[in-house]
């Protein structure tokens, strides 16, 4: 990936939206909800405190995460990597084990 986030930001690749309902009905693109799950693909160095030290990041590359629905900003990834989310580490609610 050609992106390196700064501070306490992370880059997340969102999971693909469900194509079918539980009953087997195919969903059109306009009816699909954007998933709130994804995988961390890049992590910043951590938040810089006023005294010049850094708060270490709790997340690492490869973590599967659950985040808030309004979290982050969507961008097209470099080199046609698809859509990615750039968000603060605090927008992540939990790591999926």
Backbone torsions as a table, in degrees:
resi	resn	phi	psi	omega
1	UNK	NA	138.3	-177.2
2	UNK	-91.7	15.6	-179.1
3	UNK	-115.0	136.1	174.4
4	UNK	-124.9	105.6	-179.4
5	UNK	-66.9	156.7	179.0
6	UNK	-111.9	161.1	178.0
7	UNK	60.2	-136.2	-178.3
8	UNK	-98.2	32.5	179.8
9	UNK	-95.1	154.4	177.0
10	UNK	-133.3	156.5	173.8
11	UNK	-109.0	127.8	-176.9
12	UNK	-124.0	136.5	171.9
13	UNK	-99.1	116.9	-177.8
14	UNK	-69.9	143.9	175.9
15	UNK	-66.5	157.2	179.0
16	UNK	-69.0	146.2	178.8
17	UNK	-71.8	151.5	178.8
18	UNK	-64.8	134.5	179.5
19	UNK	-87.2	-27.3	-176.8
20	UNK	-129.9	155.3	172.0
21	UNK	-81.8	173.8	178.3
22	UNK	-62.0	-28.0	179.5
23	UNK	-84.8	-1.7	176.3
24	UNK	95.1	8.7	179.5
25	UNK	-81.3	130.1	177.9
26	UNK	-74.3	134.1	-178.0
27	UNK	-99.1	134.3	172.2
28	UNK	-73.3	162.5	-177.8
29	UNK	-56.8	-36.1	-177.4
30	UNK	-69.8	-19.4	-177.8
31	UNK	-97.9	-6.1	-177.5
32	UNK	-79.1	134.6	173.3
33	UNK	-85.4	143.9	177.3
34	UNK	-75.6	126.4	179.8
35	UNK	-62.8	149.3	178.0
36	UNK	-104.0	24.9	178.8
37	UNK	-123.5	151.2	178.1
38	UNK	-170.9	-178.1	-179.6
39	UNK	-118.2	137.4	178.3
40	UNK	-75.9	126.2	-179.0
41	UNK	-112.1	-15.4	175.8
42	UNK	-157.0	147.8	-176.5
43	UNK	-133.4	137.0	176.2
44	UNK	-75.1	176.9	-177.6
45	UNK	-76.7	-14.5	-178.1
46	UNK	116.9	160.7	-177.4
47	UNK	-72.5	137.1	179.6
48	UNK	-88.7	123.8	178.4
49	UNK	-84.7	160.5	-178.7
50	UNK	-57.7	-26.6	-179.8
51	UNK	-83.2	2.5	176.3
52	UNK	94.7	-5.3	177.2
53	UNK	-89.2	162.5	-180.0
54	UNK	-108.5	142.7	172.4
55	UNK	-85.3	120.4	-177.6
56	UNK	-65.1	147.9	179.4
57	UNK	-74.9	142.3	176.1
58	UNK	-85.8	-24.6	-178.1
59	UNK	-94.7	156.6	176.7
60	UNK	-137.4	163.2	179.2
61	UNK	-59.2	134.1	179.5
62	UNK	100.2	-15.9	178.4
63	UNK	-63.2	136.3	171.9
64	UNK	-90.6	125.7	-172.7
65	UNK	-127.9	157.8	173.8
66	UNK	-116.1	127.2	-175.7
67	UNK	-129.6	166.1	-178.8
68	UNK	-68.0	156.0	-175.6
69	UNK	-67.7	-25.5	-179.2
70	UNK	-98.7	9.3	-174.7
71	UNK	-69.9	138.7	167.9
72	UNK	71.7	177.8	177.4
73	UNK	-121.3	135.3	-179.0
74	UNK	-87.2	138.6	177.3
75	UNK	-138.5	156.7	169.7
76	UNK	-79.3	129.2	-179.5
77	UNK	-68.9	154.6	176.7
78	UNK	-66.4	150.6	177.7
79	UNK	58.6	38.1	178.4
80	UNK	55.3	42.6	177.6
81	UNK	-77.8	1.1	-176.3
82	UNK	89.1	-172.7	-178.7
83	UNK	-81.7	140.2	177.6
84	UNK	-128.1	161.0	175.9
85	UNK	-115.0	135.4	173.1
86	UNK	-112.0	119.4	-175.6
87	UNK	-144.3	166.3	174.5
88	UNK	-79.0	150.9	178.7
89	UNK	-58.0	-32.0	-179.6
90	UNK	-68.3	-15.1	177.2
91	UNK	-77.3	-12.4	179.2
92	UNK	-84.3	129.5	-178.9
93	UNK	-87.5	-37.5	-179.4
94	UNK	-163.8	161.9	172.4
95	UNK	-96.7	133.9	-179.7
96	UNK	-88.5	120.9	-177.1
97	UNK	-80.4	NA	NA
